[in-house]
Each structure stands twice: as structure tokens, then as C-alpha cells.
Amino acid sequence: MGQLSERSAGAAWEHLRRLPVWLPPALLTLAVTVTGLGSAQLWRDELATWSAATRSPGDLARLAGTIDAATGPYYLLMHGWTRVFGDSTIALRVPAVLAMTVAAGLLAVLGARLVDRRSGLFAGLLFAVLPGTSRYGQEARPYALATMLAVLATLLLVTALRRPSWARWAGYAAAVAALGLIHLIALTVLAAHALVVLIAWWRGPDPAGVATPAQPDAERDRRVWRWLVAVVPVVLLAGPLLVKARTQQSRQLNWVHLARLDDLTALPGGVTQSSVVGGLLVGVAALGAARLGRRALLPVGAVLLPVLLLFAAGTAVPLWVPRYLVFVVPFACLLAGAALAAVAAPAALVVVVLAGLLGLPDQAALRRTHEWPRSAPVDYAGAARVIADGQRPGDAVVYSPRHSWLFLDLGIEYHLSDPPRDVLVTEDEVRRGDLWAAECPQPAQCLAGTTRVWLVVSGRHAEPLAAVSGAKGDALRTDFTVTQVWQRPGLTVALLNSRPER
């Protein structure tokens, strides 16, 4: 049986060897990420993407002036996408699928350029089977695009350092500028780029496996200046975005805590979406770094420097969110691929398969829900079906809480083509230039004349009216009685009827 398995793995390796190095990782990533693409509902962050992407460019500009400026370019990109392909769950997530697919192929090419073909191939295959690749490759958010652009920019840097020309540096500049517009924090990868460029200038020929040997001093100097010129566009484009995002931090990241040391130990599991797989990746990557020696400088720097920079900033300012660092995962996979390339091909493929098998429970869980923890899904679609099945003309809807990152109103509206009248809204989120609508300051007056209200409350409540706070809760308890209550995961829906006049 063992000999049969070894022969099968050997035959698989022979087939892989004949293909372009980028093709197997790209195809595997595509196959994995499209599996169950529409199974999990849009979660809260994706609902924000939907809300923003379906606005006009002018409305998007107003939104960026109020909140989420850092994500504004991504929203504009998704606006164009939805105009062509629609706003279904699958349509919203396809750009992330394509980005992760391209990232896997580019990673394989980068590994082949920096180390060898085997390293690139195993790096790409390992990247494809990580639960984190599926998680962020199935999410309508910018992390997959940032991952792709980080790998692309690094590959273009290696190309420009080895075969310098203004055209190659221009390609690098464009990739870095796009990276900054899509995900500001991903620009921390430039720290690794700068380190490699400076060492190449200081130490001479091929100090980190990225430059051609025995180049004249004048050419080494030109590489430094060309790199500096290449990062000017990102400063000009992302600089104002960074300044604006800084002013919105208190609203945008009011749920984030200052970073602690134990956050570093949890990071591998966070970015790979599996503690076991994350630990395996770190261990194999460490072996790869030891094998590569000085050639590990670029991938090690691309992993450690963004992590350390964000952690240092996060100890002073609430910034530490593990998913912001997803773009470092391909570089860890590159190091791991170098370790796997040092062993027999069948054994390396076994490690890749093992990583995939260890991640299967997490792969299955993330296709049920994108919420965390996975045991706490929010069933917007189920709540919307309850309302759709019982809705009558003239019905109203009330959400509690309104100003919450759960986006109860967006979740219900996404799943209902004709939702009940949002009776308490005085200015919707589009006109307000925000992610949340403004509610009536005197709810009793706004509810006057309404006979039936659908109440949507976050959490599970036997008595949903008691869960509504403030003047809104007082008005509902005074003028309405609960007719029926439905429990759905993460949500409670209640039908309220007005009290008869005395």
C-alpha cells in the first residue's frame, strides 16, 4: 500500500513538472475558492461593501469623506464591477477569487525566480490549500486584492533589480501604487523592499538572491534612485488617503483594542484561519529560511517587517487586526516551499496534502458563515424570509440597534427586493454619506399611524421589546404589543401590532 502511494505521488509529481510553474497553484486555488462560493451569507463587512459599491461615484466620495476613506478606492472598483456583473453574493466575491488565483500563480513564479522551480511550485500549492486563502478568497473585501498586489509588486521588484530598466521600474511603481490604494497597511511590505534595495547597494553583487552578480557601482547606485523614484507615486496617491483615514480612525476602528504580546502568538492561526495549519506553516517556513540563508532576506522581511511594524503601531494606536496582515502569508509559503523543495517530491506533496486535510474542518466552517466565532452565525436571509412570508402593504420595520457593525438594516434589505418601510429613518445612509442612516429623534411621533411593525433585534430574545433601549424602546412598548416571535441564528424577529385606542 505504501509503495502504491509513493508511486502515485511520484506520477503526480512528473505531471506537475511538465506544466508551467504557475499553472497548478493557480488552478488548485481557483478550484478550492470557487467551491461553496455562495454558501455563506454576506457577513457584516461584505454588507458594507455592497452598500458602498451600489452607490454612485458622487455618493462614494461623500462616504469617503465621512468614514472608510481607506477602503474608498476598493469600493469604487467594486462599483464598476457590480454595474457589469450585478450584486449577487457570488458576483460580489468573484473579484476576490480571481485575485487569490492570480496571487497563487505569481507566488509560484516568484519562488522560481528567487529560489528554484520546485520551491515556487510547492509554495503555490501550499498557499492554495490554506483555509485563509479560501476565507479571504471568498470575501467581498480588499484583502485578496492586496495579497495579489503585494506578491506582484515583490515579483516586479526582483525583476527590476535583476534586469534594470525604466519600463520595469514603472511596472513596479504601478503595482505599489495600486497596493497602497487598495490596502494602506499592505504598504508595510515596502519596508522589506527598501531593505533589499539598500543591502544590494551597500554589499554589492547579489546579497539577497535578487540582483545580478558583478554589477558596476554606477548601476548599483541607479537601482537605489530608481526605487526611490518608483515609490513617489504611492506617496502622492496614498498619502492623502492615509491622512484622511487617520482622521476617521475613532469611528472606523472603535472596536479594536491595543495590541498585546499574546496577539503575536495568535497571528498564524488568524491569517491562515486555522491554528493547526498556521503552526505547521510557521514551522516549515522556519526550516525554509534556514535552508535559504541570505536568499531568505526578502521573503523573511516581507513576513516579519509588516508584522512588527503593525504590532508596534498597534501598541500605541488601535490598529492590530490579524486579517490586515493576510498579504504576508504568500511569503511565509515561499519559505515553506523552499523547505519542501529540499526533500523528495512525494514527501513534499504529502506535506501539502496534510496541510489541506488539517484545514478541512475550518474550510467547512467558513463556508457556513464568515462570522467569528463560526459558532455564532447571523442569519440575515432567514430573518428576511420571515418578513417576506408575512409582510402586508403598509407594514413598517424597526431595527435595534441601528448604529451597529452588524448592519441589521443592510442585511435585511439585501435579501428583500421590497422591504417594509423603514419608519424611523429621517435620512438614509446614502444621502447622509455614511454607513448608517439617521433615525427619528422622537420615535413615538414617527411611529404614529403605523399599525404593524416588524422588529429586528440582534441576538436571541424571548421578549424582544425588552431588548430595545432608549426612546425607541419606550415608544414601541407603549404603543405596540408582540404578536409573534421568530428566532433565527444571531437575530430575533418580532411582529408587533398597535395597541387599540382606549
Phi, psi and omega in degrees: 000316179297318179295324179295317179296320180295319178294321179296316179296321179296319178295320178299319180295320179298321177294318181296323183298330185278348183268157171305143189299331183278340191289310181300314177298321181294315181294320179294317178298317178299315181296318182290316185285333178280344179291119181068029186300323182257011185291310179281139176294158169303132178260182192306315181293323179290328175296324175296320176299314180299314181300317182287315186294335181269009175265164177286161177304323177296318177293326176295322178296320178294320178299316180296332178285345183253314184200155173064031178300324182299332181262001184304313179300323177295319178298321178296318176300315180291333175299312178297321180297313183292332177297330182266316190251359178088182186237029174293165180303314181293317181299320180293332185265345183301320178304323178292321176301311181296321181295316179294324178298313178295321179301318180297316178295317179296323178299318179298319178294318179299316178298320178295323180288317185282323186238275177197174185299316182299318180298315180296318181295312181292326176299314180294320180293319179296317178302321184296326187266358180292137176302326179296327177296319176291316184301311184270349171275354177241026183234133178279065177219170190277002190292323178293318178296320178296321178298313179300314183291327177296318178291317180299314181298321180292319177297317179293327175297313179301317180296316181292326178289325182280322182227076188297136170196156180296328179296317180292321177293327177294320176298318177298315180300319180295319180295318180292320178297317177297321178300315180295323180289327182279322185204102185302319185293333179294345177293347176298343176296340178296337176298318177292320178298314181298320180299315181294317180297316182293321179291323176299323179286320187283315189265347176096212191303126167044057183285341184225019178076019183240346184247155177287147183286156170056046175274147179298157180301323181298320179291322177298319178295320180297325178300318180296312183292323178294323176296317179298319178295323183294332181271356178299315180301322180292326176295317182291323183274314185274339181303305178300325178297318179295318179298316180294317180297326179298324180288342182260004188300322183297331177271318187289321187239034182288354180260356185265139178260163176296147183289145176235162183301323181292345175294328178295320180291334180274351186298314181304318177292328180291314184282334177264353180064024177199120180297320182293311181293322178298318177295319177299316181297316180298316181297313181290324178296322178297320176297320179295321178297319179296322181291321186283334182064233184293336178290349179278354187304312183293306180295322178297316178298322181290341174269306190283318186295313175300319179298312183292322179294316180292323178296315180299316178294323183290342176284341180252328183229138179295098181224345191283104175228116187307321184293342175295343183253016180302331184293348178276345186300316180303326182287328172294321177294326178297316177297317179296322178298324177295324177292318181293329180292343182278350180250173179300144183304315178301320179294321179295318178296326177298320179296319178298314179296320179299316178300320178295318180292319179297331181271357184302315178302320179288324176300316180294319183294319183289343175274353172270321179200150174264358179289158175231130359289160182297340180280003182234063179289161175238114188267075177299318183296319179296318178295321179295324178295322178301313181294316181299321182291331184246003187290141175236157176302137179091353179294154176238165177228144178228138181245141177215120357279155177281306184273077182223151176289356174286339180051057182302318182294317180296321181297319179287316182296326180298324185266357179241122179288332181223076184290158175300162180295128178280088198294334184268356183283127174258333177209119185287170187294332181289310180294329181282343184067048186210177174268350180235146175280162175266136182256157179302128180288342179236081187303324182300319180292319181290333179276348183302133179088354179272131183258330180228132181230132170267117181258123178247119185237140176287141179090179182256122184222125174289328178238085188297328179298326181291341182274353181267123185263170172070199183296329178298314178296319179299316181296318180293318181292330181284318191254354185224155173237153180279125178267319182204150181231136176237135177257126173232153182309120177081352186218155171234132177244133179229141173261123181249139173244144181293147177288143177293143180294141181269000000 
